[in-house]
Amino acid sequence: MSKENDTAALAKVMATFNFLQGKKVTYGQIERFLKKNFGTGPLIIFSCAKDQELLKDRPSQDSVRISWNKRSYGGLYKVEHVNELFKRALENPKELGKISFQGKDFYLFSSGENATQNFFGLFEMTRVVEESVLKLFNLFVTNISKGWNRLDELKKVENLVHVDDVTGLYNQRKLLKDIELAVERYREFKEVFTILFIDIDHFKNVNDGHGHLVGTQLLASLGELLKTTLRESDLIYRYGGDEFVMIIPDVDGETGKLIGDRVLDAVKNEAFHAGVSSMNKKDSKFHLTVSIGVATFPEDAKSQEEILSMADKMMYEAKKTGRGRVCYTRDILGIESNQQEVK
C-alpha cells in the first residue's frame, strides 16, 4: 500500500474514532486497524512507574505491566524479544521508533502518560510503512491518552460521593460497584482479579487505650501507606471500621498472595505517629500489624458476593492462625481451581 493510502486510512479512523468506549475496546480496535491496514503483528501496550528504576536482568511485574495483549507475550512474540524492547523503551524513552532485533522489525512508541505512569506500545512490522505515517499514528494514540486523562479528572470529581471521609479512600458503596464491574470484565474479556481483605490486628486496644481521635489518625495514615503499595490500576477501599479491601485486576491468587506479603511487610516496618488527644498528651509512635485474606475470581467464587465473602473468610483464618499473616484459599482450604466458566 502506498504512503497516500496509508495516510488516508489512518485519517479516516482518526476522524471517526470514539475513545469513550474504554481502553480495552479502544486498544482492540486499534490493533485490528494496524493488522488490516499496515499488516502488523499484534499490538502490545505496557506501562511502568515514572519513578522506578529499570531492573537489570529483565522487567518484573513490579516494574513493567502489560496493559493490553498479554497473550502475545510468550505467544506470537518471544519473551526475550519483548523484554529487550521493554528495556530499550525504559532506558531511552526519547529514542523510540523502528527497531530491528534478531531478524525482526518492530515499531516501539510512546503511547501516553498520566501522573504516575509512562505508557508504551509495540508491534512487529511486516512491511514498510513511511515514518511520517507512523508519527501521525503515534500522535493519534497519545491524543487518545490525553483524552482519557481528562476523563479521569472528571471522574475524580464525580467519585467524591464514593470517598471515605476519614481515609480519603473509596468507600464500601464504590467497592460493591467496582466488584460488579470486575465480574463483568471477566465475562467479557476473561480477565481474572484478586481481592485482598485487610484488617488491623488488635485495633480495639488502640481506641480503648488512646482514644478514638488517635485511632482515626492511625486509620488515615494506614490508608496512605496502603496506597503506596499498589499499582496505578489497583483499587483500595475502606470497607468499614478498621477493615480495608483491595481489588487487584488481571492478577491470579498466587501473585495476589505476594502482593499481600508486600503489604504485610510495609505495615509491619512502618512507625505510625498520632498527635495529641485528650487521653494522650504527647505525640505517640505505634507499630501495627494486619491480617490479610486473599481470594481470586473466578477460581474461588462465581459472584461478587461470594468473592468478597471468601476473602473475608480468609482474613479471619489469618487471625485465627496467629494474626499478622496472609491467608490464601489454596493454602488454607486446599481448594483446587474449578476452572468453571461464570455464566
One Martini backbone bead per residue (centre of mass of N, CA, C, O) as a GRO file, in nm:
protein
  343
    1MET     BB    1   0.099   0.034   0.019
    2SER     BB    2   0.074   0.357   0.008
    3LYS     BB    3   0.118   0.647   0.167
    4GLU     BB    4  -0.160   0.765   0.089
    5ASN     BB    5  -0.328   0.522   0.187
    6ASP     BB    6  -0.232   0.518   0.477
    7THR     BB    7  -0.320   0.807   0.547
    8ALA     BB    8  -0.621   0.774   0.479
    9ALA     BB    9  -0.685   0.547   0.678
   10LEU     BB   10  -0.597   0.703   0.933
   11ALA     BB   11  -0.777   0.954   0.900
   12LYS     BB   12  -1.046   0.804   0.919
   13VAL     BB   13  -1.014   0.688   1.208
   14MET     BB   14  -0.960   0.961   1.350
   15ALA     BB   15  -1.242   1.097   1.267
   16THR     BB   16  -1.428   0.833   1.402
   17PHE     BB   17  -1.323   0.801   1.683
   18ASN     BB   18  -1.411   0.632   2.006
   19PHE     BB   19  -1.268   0.670   2.333
   20LEU     BB   20  -1.528   0.617   2.537
   21GLN     BB   21  -1.528   0.283   2.530
   22GLY     BB   22  -1.249   0.216   2.629
   23LYS     BB   23  -0.946   0.061   2.643
   24LYS     BB   24  -0.994  -0.226   2.533
   25VAL     BB   25  -1.157  -0.150   2.285
   26THR     BB   26  -0.956   0.046   2.166
   27TYR     BB   27  -0.712  -0.147   2.133
   28GLY     BB   28  -0.861  -0.349   1.955
   29GLN     BB   29  -0.916  -0.153   1.718
   30ILE     BB   30  -0.625  -0.071   1.664
   31GLU     BB   31  -0.518  -0.352   1.602
   32ARG     BB   32  -0.702  -0.408   1.358
   33PHE     BB   33  -0.604  -0.173   1.190
   34LEU     BB   34  -0.304  -0.250   1.169
   35LYS     BB   35  -0.342  -0.528   1.034
   36LYS     BB   36  -0.514  -0.436   0.785
   37ASN     BB   37  -0.332  -0.171   0.685
   38PHE     BB   38  -0.012  -0.258   0.788
   39GLY     BB   39   0.055  -0.561   0.857
   40THR     BB   40   0.076  -0.634   1.152
   41GLY     BB   41   0.128  -0.724   1.446
   42PRO     BB   42   0.064  -0.733   1.752
   43LEU     BB   43  -0.047  -0.538   2.013
   44ILE     BB   44   0.145  -0.375   2.276
   45ILE     BB   45   0.077  -0.259   2.608
   46PHE     BB   46   0.282  -0.066   2.837
   47SER     BB   47   0.401  -0.006   3.179
   48CYS     BB   48   0.554   0.246   3.404
   49ALA     BB   49   0.701   0.387   3.651
   50LYS     BB   50   0.854   0.694   3.675
   51ASP     BB   51   1.028   0.620   3.965
   52GLN     BB   52   1.148   0.350   3.833
   53GLU     BB   53   1.390   0.132   3.809
   54LEU     BB   54   1.560  -0.060   3.606
   55LEU     BB   55   1.601  -0.376   3.562
   56LYS     BB   56   1.867  -0.566   3.456
   57ASP     BB   57   1.760  -0.844   3.357
   58ARG     BB   58   1.432  -0.807   3.392
   59PRO     BB   59   1.123  -0.750   3.385
   60SER     BB   60   0.878  -0.698   3.619
   61GLN     BB   61   0.571  -0.665   3.762
   62ASP     BB   62   0.674  -0.397   3.916
   63SER     BB   63   0.794  -0.241   3.647
   64VAL     BB   64   0.607  -0.404   3.436
   65ARG     BB   65   0.292  -0.364   3.252
   66ILE     BB   66   0.054  -0.530   3.079
   67SER     BB   67  -0.235  -0.375   2.933
   68TRP     BB   68  -0.209  -0.524   2.640
   69ASN     BB   69  -0.173  -0.841   2.525
   70LYS     BB   70  -0.045  -1.088   2.698
   71ARG     BB   71  -0.072  -1.338   2.500
   72SER     BB   72   0.188  -1.244   2.316
   73TYR     BB   73   0.359  -1.308   2.564
   74GLY     BB   74   0.497  -1.600   2.448
   75GLY     BB   75   0.358  -1.630   2.180
   76LEU     BB   76   0.405  -1.455   1.905
   77TYR     BB   77   0.610  -1.344   2.113
   78LYS     BB   78   0.905  -1.339   2.240
   79VAL     BB   79   1.017  -1.276   2.547
   80GLU     BB   80   1.305  -1.166   2.475
   81HIS     BB   81   1.207  -0.953   2.280
   82VAL     BB   82   1.019  -0.789   2.466
   83ASN     BB   83   1.224  -0.730   2.691
   84GLU     BB   84   1.414  -0.564   2.513
   85LEU     BB   85   1.202  -0.346   2.448
   86PHE     BB   86   1.150  -0.257   2.729
   87LYS     BB   87   1.439  -0.160   2.791
   88ARG     BB   88   1.459   0.051   2.566
   89ALA     BB   89   1.221   0.228   2.659
   90LEU     BB   90   1.336   0.288   2.954
   91GLU     BB   91   1.625   0.394   2.874
   92ASN     BB   92   1.501   0.540   2.578
   93PRO     BB   93   1.217   0.722   2.548
   94LYS     BB   94   1.333   0.928   2.301
   95GLU     BB   95   1.443   0.650   2.125
   96LEU     BB   96   1.228   0.567   1.916
   97GLY     BB   97   1.088   0.319   1.684
   98LYS     BB   98   1.256   0.157   1.461
   99ILE     BB   99   1.338  -0.197   1.526
  100SER     BB  100   1.599  -0.425   1.501
  101PHE     BB  101   1.552  -0.783   1.600
  102GLN     BB  102   1.646  -1.080   1.519
  103GLY     BB  103   1.507  -1.034   1.215
  104LYS     BB  104   1.314  -0.811   1.331
  105ASP     BB  105   1.051  -0.564   1.298
  106PHE     BB  106   0.989  -0.283   1.507
  107TYR     BB  107   0.748  -0.074   1.681
  108LEU     BB  108   0.834   0.190   1.910
  109PHE     BB  109   0.613   0.366   2.143
  110SER     BB  110   0.455   0.634   2.271
  111SER     BB  111   0.114   0.629   2.447
  112GLY     BB  112   0.164   0.793   2.712
  113GLU     BB  113   0.036   0.957   3.020
  114ASN     BB  114   0.052   1.014   3.369
  115ALA     BB  115   0.128   1.094   3.686
  116THR     BB  116   0.284   0.781   3.721
  117GLN     BB  117   0.278   0.687   3.409
  118ASN     BB  118   0.422   0.509   3.142
  119PHE     BB  119   0.345   0.456   2.792
  120PHE     BB  120   0.366   0.173   2.563
  121GLY     BB  121   0.431   0.051   2.225
  122LEU     BB  122   0.405  -0.256   2.015
  123PHE     BB  123   0.508  -0.387   1.686
  124GLU     BB  124   0.523  -0.573   1.406
  125MET     BB  125   0.694  -0.541   1.098
  126THR     BB  126   0.594  -0.660   0.758
  127ARG     BB  127   0.614  -0.367   0.636
  128VAL     BB  128   0.635  -0.072   0.482
  129VAL     BB  129   0.620   0.235   0.674
  130GLU     BB  130   0.606   0.547   0.692
  131GLU     BB  131   0.721   0.767   0.923
  132SER     BB  132   0.492   0.980   0.899
  133VAL     BB  133   0.264   0.778   0.962
  134LEU     BB  134   0.366   0.682   1.240
  135LYS     BB  135   0.360   0.964   1.373
  136LEU     BB  136   0.055   1.001   1.338
  137PHE     BB  137  -0.023   0.756   1.502
  138ASN     BB  138   0.113   0.847   1.766
  139LEU     BB  139  -0.061   1.101   1.800
  140PHE     BB  140  -0.329   0.957   1.820
  141VAL     BB  141  -0.269   0.791   2.081
  142THR     BB  142  -0.187   1.030   2.271
  143ASN     BB  143  -0.461   1.179   2.249
  144ILE     BB  144  -0.625   0.961   2.381
  145SER     BB  145  -0.475   0.970   2.653
  146LYS     BB  146  -0.554   1.262   2.718
  147GLY     BB  147  -0.856   1.208   2.727
  148TRP     BB  148  -0.845   1.010   2.965
  149ASN     BB  149  -0.730   1.209   3.170
  150ARG     BB  150  -0.972   1.402   3.166
  151LEU     BB  151  -1.178   1.192   3.258
  152ASP     BB  152  -1.042   1.127   3.529
  153GLU     BB  153  -1.086   1.406   3.651
  154LEU     BB  154  -1.397   1.393   3.641
  155LYS     BB  155  -1.424   1.133   3.813
  156LYS     BB  156  -1.312   1.250   4.075
  157VAL     BB  157  -1.552   1.432   4.123
  158GLU     BB  158  -1.774   1.209   4.115
  159ASN     BB  159  -1.626   1.030   4.355
  160LEU     BB  160  -1.679   1.184   4.621
  161VAL     BB  161  -1.930   1.007   4.710
  162HIS     BB  162  -1.701   0.749   4.731
  163VAL     BB  163  -1.559   0.883   4.984
  164ASP     BB  164  -1.381   0.859   5.264
  165ASP     BB  165  -1.340   1.081   5.524
  166VAL     BB  166  -1.087   0.966   5.677
  167THR     BB  167  -0.890   0.839   5.425
  168GLY     BB  168  -0.974   0.895   5.106
  169LEU     BB  169  -1.103   0.649   5.024
  170TYR     BB  170  -1.290   0.430   4.917
  171ASN     BB  171  -1.598   0.293   4.959
  172GLN     BB  172  -1.831   0.047   4.984
  173ARG     BB  173  -2.007   0.134   4.749
  174LYS     BB  174  -1.776   0.129   4.539
  175LEU     BB  175  -1.686  -0.160   4.574
  176LEU     BB  176  -1.944  -0.305   4.476
  177LYS     BB  177  -1.936  -0.183   4.191
  178ASP     BB  178  -1.643  -0.281   4.111
  179ILE     BB  179  -1.694  -0.582   4.134
  180GLU     BB  180  -1.912  -0.594   3.922
  181LEU     BB  181  -1.725  -0.493   3.691
  182ALA     BB  182  -1.514  -0.723   3.716
  183VAL     BB  183  -1.710  -0.948   3.640
  184GLU     BB  184  -1.778  -0.835   3.360
  185ARG     BB  185  -1.488  -0.849   3.250
  186TYR     BB  186  -1.465  -1.151   3.263
  187ARG     BB  187  -1.698  -1.220   3.070
  188GLU     BB  188  -1.564  -1.058   2.826
  189PHE     BB  189  -1.216  -1.101   2.883
  190LYS     BB  190  -1.103  -1.299   3.105
  191GLU     BB  191  -1.040  -1.119   3.370
  192VAL     BB  192  -0.893  -1.159   3.637
  193PHE     BB  193  -0.923  -1.133   4.006
  194THR     BB  194  -0.818  -0.986   4.323
  195ILE     BB  195  -0.878  -1.014   4.677
  196LEU     BB  196  -0.808  -0.796   4.959
  197PHE     BB  197  -0.846  -0.855   5.309
  198ILE     BB  198  -0.813  -0.603   5.568
  199ASP     BB  199  -0.696  -0.620   5.916
  200ILE     BB  200  -0.648  -0.485   6.217
  201ASP     BB  201  -0.467  -0.563   6.486
  202HIS     BB  202  -0.589  -0.472   6.787
  203PHE     BB  203  -0.752  -0.190   6.754
  204LYS     BB  204  -0.919  -0.164   7.014
  205ASN     BB  205  -0.676  -0.091   7.198
  206VAL     BB  206  -0.632   0.188   7.081
  207ASN     BB  207  -0.909   0.316   7.144
  208ASP     BB  208  -0.908   0.246   7.453
  209GLY     BB  209  -0.609   0.371   7.523
  210HIS     BB  210  -0.621   0.660   7.318
  211GLY     BB  211  -0.856   0.696   7.139
  212HIS     BB  212  -1.038   0.788   6.854
  213LEU     BB  213  -0.852   1.003   6.738
  214VAL     BB  214  -0.605   0.825   6.709
  215GLY     BB  215  -0.744   0.606   6.541
  216THR     BB  216  -0.808   0.794   6.301
  217GLN     BB  217  -0.516   0.871   6.233
  218LEU     BB  218  -0.423   0.579   6.172
  219LEU     BB  219  -0.615   0.518   5.941
  220ALA     BB  220  -0.510   0.740   5.753
  221SER     BB  221  -0.213   0.642   5.746
  222LEU     BB  222  -0.269   0.359   5.638
  223GLY     BB  223  -0.403   0.441   5.376
  224GLU     BB  224  -0.152   0.578   5.258
  225LEU     BB  225   0.030   0.331   5.262
  226LEU     BB  226  -0.140   0.137   5.088
  227LYS     BB  227  -0.125   0.305   4.824
  228THR     BB  228   0.196   0.259   4.784
  229THR     BB  229   0.159  -0.068   4.711
  230LEU     BB  230   0.032   0.016   4.439
  231ARG     BB  231  -0.096   0.037   4.142
  232GLU     BB  232  -0.270   0.223   3.921
  233SER     BB  233  -0.497  -0.017   3.870
  234ASP     BB  234  -0.548  -0.030   4.158
  235LEU     BB  235  -0.776  -0.084   4.442
  236ILE     BB  236  -0.899   0.106   4.734
  237TYR     BB  237  -1.072   0.043   5.056
  238ARG     BB  238  -1.304   0.130   5.300
  239TYR     BB  239  -1.518  -0.088   5.454
  240GLY     BB  240  -1.479  -0.062   5.776
  241GLY     BB  241  -1.344   0.059   6.026
  242ASP     BB  242  -1.048  -0.164   6.018
  243GLU     BB  243  -1.124  -0.213   5.708
  244PHE     BB  244  -0.980  -0.339   5.399
  245VAL     BB  245  -0.983  -0.319   5.030
  246MET     BB  246  -0.858  -0.498   4.740
  247ILE     BB  247  -0.824  -0.454   4.384
  248ILE     BB  248  -0.664  -0.691   4.154
  249PRO     BB  249  -0.606  -0.678   3.837
  250ASP     BB  250  -0.490  -0.931   3.644
  251VAL     BB  251  -0.463  -1.138   3.901
  252ASP     BB  252  -0.363  -1.394   4.072
  253GLY     BB  253  -0.336  -1.553   4.375
  254GLU     BB  254  -0.031  -1.580   4.396
  255THR     BB  255   0.025  -1.281   4.344
  256GLY     BB  256  -0.164  -1.175   4.566
  257LYS     BB  257   0.005  -1.292   4.797
  258LEU     BB  258   0.257  -1.123   4.741
  259ILE     BB  259   0.116  -0.855   4.787
  260GLY     BB  260   0.036  -0.918   5.078
  261ASP     BB  261   0.326  -0.941   5.183
  262ARG     BB  262   0.401  -0.648   5.116
  263VAL     BB  263   0.192  -0.518   5.298
  264LEU     BB  264   0.279  -0.648   5.561
  265ASP     BB  265   0.568  -0.524   5.567
  266ALA     BB  266   0.495  -0.225   5.546
  267VAL     BB  267   0.340  -0.214   5.816
  268LYS     BB  268   0.551  -0.341   6.009
  269ASN     BB  269   0.785  -0.108   5.924
  270GLU     BB  270   0.598   0.110   6.037
  271ALA     BB  271   0.588   0.432   6.191
  272PHE     BB  272   0.327   0.553   6.367
  273HIS     BB  273   0.162   0.872   6.406
  274ALA     BB  274   0.012   1.048   6.688
  275GLY     BB  275  -0.138   1.292   6.827
  276VAL     BB  276  -0.303   1.483   7.026
  277SER     BB  277  -0.510   1.400   7.306
  278SER     BB  278  -0.706   1.367   7.584
  279MET     BB  279  -0.539   1.085   7.656
  280ASN     BB  280  -0.283   1.213   7.492
  281LYS     BB  281  -0.011   1.454   7.546
  282LYS     BB  282   0.150   1.308   7.308
  283ASP     BB  283   0.340   1.193   7.081
  284SER     BB  284   0.286   0.880   6.911
  285LYS     BB  285   0.411   0.550   6.860
  286PHE     BB  286   0.324   0.297   6.612
  287HIS     BB  287   0.276  -0.060   6.579
  288LEU     BB  288   0.150  -0.255   6.315
  289THR     BB  289  -0.084  -0.511   6.219
  290VAL     BB  290  -0.202  -0.750   5.973
  291SER     BB  291  -0.477  -0.918   5.822
  292ILE     BB  292  -0.494  -1.139   5.524
  293GLY     BB  293  -0.715  -1.196   5.254
  294VAL     BB  294  -0.730  -1.432   4.968
  295ALA     BB  295  -0.908  -1.396   4.649
  296THR     BB  296  -1.031  -1.547   4.336
  297PHE     BB  297  -1.147  -1.461   4.011
  298PRO     BB  298  -1.324  -1.768   3.960
  299GLU     BB  299  -1.199  -1.988   4.156
  300ASP     BB  300  -1.359  -1.891   4.447
  301ALA     BB  301  -1.598  -1.766   4.265
  302LYS     BB  302  -1.935  -1.658   4.103
  303SER     BB  303  -1.958  -1.383   4.270
  304GLN     BB  304  -1.946  -1.086   4.436
  305GLU     BB  305  -2.028  -1.201   4.712
  306GLU     BB  306  -1.831  -1.446   4.725
  307ILE     BB  307  -1.554  -1.306   4.699
  308LEU     BB  308  -1.576  -1.131   4.955
  309SER     BB  309  -1.637  -1.361   5.153
  310MET     BB  310  -1.374  -1.524   5.106
  311ALA     BB  311  -1.173  -1.304   5.189
  312ASP     BB  312  -1.290  -1.272   5.473
  313LYS     BB  313  -1.239  -1.564   5.563
  314MET     BB  314  -0.928  -1.552   5.528
  315MET     BB  315  -0.883  -1.332   5.737
  316TYR     BB  316  -0.987  -1.503   5.981
  317GLU     BB  317  -0.773  -1.719   5.947
  318ALA     BB  318  -0.534  -1.533   6.007
  319LYS     BB  319  -0.625  -1.475   6.299
  320LYS     BB  320  -0.651  -1.774   6.405
  321THR     BB  321  -0.326  -1.832   6.302
  322GLY     BB  322  -0.177  -1.541   6.445
  323ARG     BB  323  -0.155  -1.313   6.283
  324GLY     BB  324   0.028  -1.132   6.071
  325ARG     BB  325  -0.103  -1.255   5.792
  326VAL     BB  326  -0.144  -1.462   5.500
  327CYS     BB  327  -0.447  -1.587   5.338
  328TYR     BB  328  -0.502  -1.853   5.111
  329THR     BB  329  -0.705  -2.079   4.979
  330ARG     BB  330  -0.488  -2.296   4.904
  331ASP     BB  331  -0.356  -2.308   5.190
  332ILE     BB  332  -0.618  -2.357   5.374
  333LEU     BB  333  -0.837  -2.538   5.186
  334GLY     BB  334  -0.735  -2.679   4.919
  335ILE     BB  335  -0.828  -2.545   4.665
  336GLU     BB  336  -0.929  -2.617   4.353
  337SER     BB  337  -0.953  -2.534   4.046
  338ASN     BB  338  -1.260  -2.535   3.863
  339GLN     BB  339  -1.273  -2.394   3.573
  340GLN     BB  340  -1.537  -2.237   3.562
  341GLU     BB  341  -1.774  -2.077   3.412
  342VAL     BB  342  -1.927  -1.773   3.400
  343LYS     BB  343  -2.279  -1.691   3.362
   0.00000   0.00000   0.00000
